[in-house]
Amino acid sequence: MTAALLVVATLAGGLLIGLIPTLIDGLKKPIEVKLTLPARSADWFVRLFYLAWLLAMPAAGWLLDVCNSKEIFFFGLIALILGVTWLALIRSAAYLLLNAMFLGGAYSCVTVAAVRLMTQVFFPEYVQIQGMNLASLNLGFVMVGSGALTGPWIVYTLERWWGYRQGLLYLSTLLIVPAAVTAFCDRSLFPKPPEDAAAWEALYLEPNMLLLAGVMLLYFALDNFLEYWPDAFLKDIEYQARGLQFNLIVFWLAFIGTRAAAAWWLYHHPSHGIALTILLLIVSGCVLGNLAGGFDVGSSTLGFWLVGACYGPVLPGLLGIALDFYHPQPLPVIALGVLLALSGLDTLMLRPIMDTFTKGRPARLVMRAPAFLAFAVAAPLLLLAFLRK
């Protein structure tokens, strides 16, 4: 029974990984209105939230290297509840910035602990098999994608039904559920600190791991472009209103669905993980390049859906490759925290550049950048596969 509860808690943690950043991004406008801030002042709230990841995710990884993961996950959830409640009650800009750092730290603990749990709780009898991390993470990241997909709808519902303040208080109350489920789980079922892990100090001087960190950094740039080109591309091929919304939903459902399909495939063929990830990147780059070159509406629509399907398994695949890189020697969790923190670094660095780059440019021209990045991620990944063999 407690093993099933742990799976539920892990899936809830995955949902929060996807939900919270979209919630923070979506609340910028309501925050400005509620606190009567000047236009775009709430951007600093979002930036500080991502900035907190840079230290908090590696710190959470270090804690998981020395402590049982139940405490980190549980207290991260409690801090997230307090942070969302505090955000609902804030009445000044100074406290808003402090809240962003607090929420970023709480989110980091939940994220690193949940990803660590994903590698252990879904297929516990196969934990020691090389490549099984990719199947586990693809399964867990189905919930991450679901959280990101539902985030904008939740923000809209909170504002429309209850208003900003009351809606956040209801959300913080709802967050008690995964914390309560975690509290009732048997502590012995949670992953213990990894034994005989590679020394994390040496990893940061290891060329292969540095190359993998560069791959992750490039991938998160590719991922950030998803905020810029899909809507504009659909409008460019003359979709409007319901047609645009329908195609975006199909895109994201394909994104999530291929994660489930990849989890099933890699469960049965764990050795195919790195090859599958490289193939999906190459296909996505080719399709994006063709879409940027111009097709008719029918072909462009199918290609658009195909890109979503290709993107889905890439991030869990990259994380799984990193975790398996020194198999059977486990990777220290602090290294996982550093890799996850690169997402916040990319967002902070690239959003201002992307805002400038995409302004006034046609969608098809913007799409050349993620097409190039897909090949830029695949090339060093192919080199890593060769070196590992």
Residue, then its C-alpha position, 0 to 999 in steps of 0.5 A: m500500500t505504501a509503495a502505491l502511495l509513493v508512486v502517487a506522491t512521485l507523480a504529483g511531484g512530476l505534475l508540480i514540476g511542470l505546473i509551477p513555472t507556468l503558474i509563475d509566468g502566468l501570474k505576472k499580469p495579475i500580480e502587477v494589477k493587484l499590487t499596482l506595479p508599473a508595467r513589466s515590474a513583475d518580470w523581476f519576480v519571474r527572474l528571481f524565481y529562476l535565479a533561485w534555481l542556480l543555487a537551490m537545485p545543486a543544494a537540493g542535490w547535495l542534501l539528497d546525497v547525504c540525507n534520505s529523500k523523504e525529508i527533502f521531498f516532504f519539506g520541499l512540498i511544505a515550503l511550496i505550500l507556504g510560498v503559494t500562500w504567502l504569494a496570495l497575501i503579499r501587498s508590497a513589491a519588496y516582499l514579492l521579490l523575497n517570495a520569488m526566491f523562497l518559491g524558487g528554493a522550494y520548487s528546486c527541492v521538490t524538482v530534484a527530489a521528484v526526479r530522483l524518486m522517478t528513477q527508483v519507484f516505477f520499476p524498483e525490480y529493474v533499478q540496476i539495469q543500465g538504460m532503465n533510467l530513461a524508461s522511468l524518467n519518460l514515464g514520470f515526465v508524462m506528468v511533468g508535461s501534463g502539469a505544463l499543459t494545464g498550467p495556463w488553464i489553471v491560471y485562467t480558472l483561478e482568475r475567472w472563478w475566484g480571483y488572484r488571491q482566493g484562487l492561490l489560497y485554494l491552490s495552496t490548500l490543494l497542495i496539502v494532498p501530495a504532502a500528506v501522501t508523502a507523510f504516510c509513505d514508509r521512509s524505507l521505500f525512499p531512495k537512500p543516498p547513493e553509495d560509492a557514487a562518483a566524486w562530484e568534484a571530479l565530475y566537473l573536470e571530466p570532459n564527457m560530463l562537461l560535454l553533456a552539460g553543454v548538450m543540456l544547455l543547448y537543449f534547454a535553449l531549444d525548449n525555450f523556443l517553444e514559447y515563441w514559434p508555435d503560436a506564430f507559425l500556426k497564425d502564419i499558416e492561417y489558423q485562427a481562434r479554435g483552429l489554433q487552439f486545437n492544433l496547440i492541444v494536439f501538439w502538446l498531447a503528442f509531446i506527452g504521448t510520445r513520452a509514454a510510448a518511449a517509456w514503454w519501448l525503453y522498458h522493453h529495450p533499455s539499450h535503445g535510449i541514446a539512439l532513440t534520443i538522437l533520432l528524435l532530435i535529427v527528425s525534429g530538426c529536419v521537420l522544422g527545417n522543412l516547415a521553415g522552408g514552406f509547405d501547404v497547410g495540410s503538410s505543415t499541420l502534420g509536420f507541426w504535430l510531428v515536431g511535438a511528438c519528437y520533442g517529448p522524450v528528449l529531456p527525460g532521455l538526456l537526463g537518463i543518459a547522464l544518470d547512466f553515464y558511469h553505470p554501474q557507479p551511480l551519479p551523485v545527485i548534486a550533479l543531477g541538480v546542476l543539470l536541472a539548474l541549467s534550465g533556469l540559467d538558460t531561461l534567464m540568459l536567453r529570454p531577453i535575447m529571444d524577445t529581441f530576436t523574434k520581434g518583428r520576424p516571421a515565424r518561419l525565420v524564427m524556426r530556423a534557430p530551433a532547427f539548428l539547435a536540434f542538430a547542435v544537440a544531436a551532434p555532441l550526443l552522437l560523440l558521447a555515444f561513441l566515447r561511451k562505447 
